[in-house]
């Protein structure tokens, strides 16, 4: 026996499912008033919403690179690219981002995420 705070019986639930089945399968909004429908994505939504930022991509900027490098946190610095790649892999960063750090000189040391983002952006451009 199921106990709960259901407002309707099992039979009424099945009846309501049957009534709504065609509306749900239609692919059209099921709301009576338009303002209840969710809004579509905006044209100026951040690039991050679509996936990882590709450092060599056209939308790449220092702000988006710093956002992608956020898992490093403040405690990871100062460090060289090899240590930072290890931290990014531990935190499941995108492979594209770790590959961009592999192109950096191994003797370099970075004190902040901003310095690292500038170096990655500079290494990605010809």
KAGI-V854343 format. One record per residue. BURIAL is 1 if it has 16 or more other ideal C-beta (glycine too) atoms within 10 Angstrom, else 0. Layout:
{{BURIAL} {BURIAL}}
//
This chain:
{{0} {0} {0} {0} {0} {0} {0} {0} {0} {0} {0} {0} {0} {0} {0} {0} {0} {0} {0} {0} {0} {0} {0} {0} {0} {0} {0} {0} {0} {0} {0} {0} {0} {0} {0} {0} {0} {0} {0} {0} {0} {0} {0} {0} {0} {0} {1} {0} {0} {0} {0} {0} {1} {1} {1} {0} {0} {0} {0} {1} {0} {0} {0} {1} {1} {1} {0} {1} {1} {0} {0} {1} {0} {0} {0} {1} {1} {0} {1} {0} {1} {0} {0} {1} {1} {0} {1} {1} {0} {0} {0} {0} {1} {0} {0} {0} {1} {1} {0} {1} {1} {0} {0} {1} {0} {0} {0} {0} {0} {1} {0} {0} {1} {0} {0} {1} {1} {0} {1} {1} {1} {0} {1} {0} {0} {0}}
//
